[in-house]
């Protein structure tokens, strides 16, 4: 049973060496210029490098250092596991490295929030990190025009509520209509 749960939830007991490597890389990246850091972000191919670059960028553009619990959450999400975090542990920031990992692979990523306010707030708040990494970011809100929705869906990262993400799907009554109206391919991890 423990093996099954670890396969779904991941295990923080095994990621100590990876967290240490991320922290070492992050310390190294903090000394770089913006241009040098962007170059590493563009060229990075390994998950630990992406997490470290994203953490360094978060520190630089938001003034917020990612804690180990956030790095663990980022690794779990990037590996397709569930990451459970308590209130106040920084779930919004913890998701950014995993979202960037998938978005850089050419996968449009939807980040689900519980309401329109959080979709707008989080896309703006985390948007500077994504843009520094060379990714576009948008959000969906109730009452947006079709043109505004298309622009949001064309972003590499789109923040939205589940209701807003599904609204065009239900309005058109078909999966193919949803894709053609949004003009962004539906991608799966």
PyMOL commands that set and color helices and strands:
alter all, ss='L'
color gray80, all
select helices_A, chain A and resi 2-9+12-14+16-30+34-43+47-62+68-78+91-104+116-132+146-154+162-172+175-182
alter helices_A, ss='H'
color red, helices_A
select strands_A, chain A and resi 109-113+137-139+157-161
alter strands_A, ss='S'
color yellow, strands_A
deselect
rebuild
show_as cartoon
